[in-house]
Each structure stands twice: as structure tokens, then as C-alpha cells.
Amino acid sequence: MTVTNVADSATSKAVKLTVNVPPTILSQPQNVIVTNGDWASFSVSASGTAPLSYQWLQNGTALTGATNPVLAITNAQPANAGYYMVVVTNMAGSVPSQPATLTSKCRRRSRANPRA
């Protein structure tokens, strides 16, 4: 860039401008109804300056190791019921998702075998 006035002109070296874009959630996690013992998952899609990091929460409490865009719950039980959300973070900020609910239902017993 060159700056000029009546006295003289000066040229500066080139500079690089980096704009960090805060995360934006593109698709929110959706409610899930699952039968006890089945598999459930929540997912989120986000954009923003990389790298993006993810932290899933259940009923407001961070889930240890749940740091991916997809949260998989195997062998869902009543203790897994509740609301889930994710916070997406990068160097420019963070954004929480909308909460999604996991509803856990009991398996129906067979009339032929009521203990099943």
C-alpha cells in the first residue's frame, strides 16, 4: 500500500488480514424416542473458522469424552432420558444448540411370553 501527501510518499509491506468467523449452527439436534436397550444419536452441523470443538451436555452437565458433532448412546436406559445440547466453540466464540429431548420407553412384553 502506498500513502502519498504533498511532502512525500511511503510504501508499506504487504499484510495479511485474517477474519475469524464465530461458529454458527446449521442444523440443530432433533428429539429422539428410543426403546430401552436400543441405540440413539444426536448430531449437529456447524460452520465457522476451523478448528471447531464440540461439547455435549445432558441436562446441563458436560458429558466426558462427548466432543464430536455426533453423540451416540448405546444401550439407552431411563437414566439417559433428558435434554441434550451441544456447545460449538472456536477461537472467535461459542454458540449453544437448541436442546433436544431423549425419551426412553420400556420394551413391550409379549402376551405369549409376559416375562420376555
N, C-alpha and C positions, 0 to 999 in steps of 0.2 A: 504494500500500500504506500502511495506517495502523498505526502501532505505538502502543500505549497502556500506561501504567503508572499508579500512584497519583498521580504528580505532574502528568502532562500527557499529551498525545498529539502525534504527529508524522506528517505525511503526506509520503511521498516522491513524486518524479516517476516516471512510468512508465518502465520499462526494457525493452529488447528482448534476449531471450536467444536466441543463435544456437548451435545444436548442429551441429558439423561431423562428418559421418559418414565414417569412412575407407572406402576402396574395398573392394569385395567382388567377386570374380569369380563371375559367374552361370553362364557356360558357358566351358569350357576349350577351347583349340585341340586339334584332332584330328590324328592321324597321317595323312600323305599319301604315296601311292606314285604316282610320275609317270614317264612315259617321257621320256627326254632330248628337249629341244626343246619340250615341252608347257608349259602354264601350270599353276601350283599356287597355292593360297592357304591361309592360316591366318586364323582370326578368333577374337575373344574378345568376350564380353559382360560388362559390369561395371556396378555401381551404386555410389553414394556421392555425397557433396556435390560438385556441379559447381564448377569445371570438372575433368574427368578428363583426365589426359595419359597417353600410351602410349609405350613404348619397346620395340621388338622387338630380340631378341638371337639371333644364330646361334652355336651352340657357345660361349656365354658372352660373345661380343663384340657390343657395340651396333652395330646397322645404321644407318648415316647416313640420315636422312630417313624412317626407318620409325617413324612416330609417329601411326598411326591404328589403330582397332580391327581393321582388316583389313590383312594383309600379302599382297601379290600378287607372285608371282615369275613373270616371263615368260621363256620360252626356258630352262627349267630344265636345268641341266647337272650333271655329277658334283660340281663344286665347290660346288653348292648343297645337297648332301646333308648331313645332320647333324641336330642337335636345335635346335628353335626354342622360345623362350618370350617372353613379354611381361611387363613390369613396368607396372602401372597405379598412378598417383600422383595425389593431390590434396593440399589443404592439411592434411589430417588424417593422412596417412600414405601408405604404398605397400604393394602386395601383388604377388608374382610369380605367374605362372601355372604350371601344371604343364608340363613340357617335352613337345613333340610332335616326332615324327621325320619328316623328309622323306627318302624313299628315291627315288633316281633310277635308273631302269632303262634299259638300252640298247634302242634300237629293233631289232626283229627284222628280219632281212634276208629278202627274198622268195627262195624257191627258184628262181623263174623268172628273177630278176634278182639274183644274190648281191651285186652291188655297190651295190644300192639301199639 
